[in-house]
C-alpha cells in the first residue's frame, strides 16, 4: 500500500484525471478523487505514527 500511495505515476495519473474532470465540468469526480487520495494518505500516516504490532516491549 505504501508503494502505491507514494508512487509518482499514480499521483500523475490521478492529477491528470482530476484536471480532465475539472476541464469537462465534472467537479464531483475531481473532488471524490482528491478525497479518496487524501484518505489513503491519512491512513498511511496514521499507521506510521502508531506503529504496527506489539511495540511496548512486553513478550
N, C-alpha and C positions, 0 to 999 in steps of 0.2 A: 504494500500500500504506500509506503514511504517513497519508493521509486516512482510510482505513478503520479503522486501528488506533486513531487518536486521535479517532474520531467519538464524540460523546456519545450519539447514537442507538443505535449498535451496542453501546456499553457498557451503556446502559439495557436494551436488549433481551436481552443476554446475562445481565445481572443478574436480570431478571425470569424468564428461563428457568431460571437456576440456583436461584432461590427456589422456582419451581414444582417443579423436580426434587427439591429438598430437602424440600418440603412433602409430596410424594407418597411420598417414601421412596426415590427412585432416586438414591442418593448417587453411584453410578458415573457417571451423566451429568453431575452437577454438578461432580465432580472433573475429569472429562475436559474440560469447557468451561473451567474455571479453568486447567488445564494448557495447553490449546491457546492461550488468550488470553495467558498469561504467556510462552509460547514465541514468539508473534508479537511481543510487546513486547521480549523479549530479542534477537530477530533484528534488530528495528528499531534498538535501541540499539547493537548491535554494528556495524551498518553506519554509524551516525553516528560512532562512536568511531574506526573505522579509516579512514573516508572511502572514496570510490569513485574509480576511475581512477588515473591517474599523478599523485601528489601530491608526489613527491620532487624535482621541478624539472628532471629530465632530459627532453630532447626528442629 
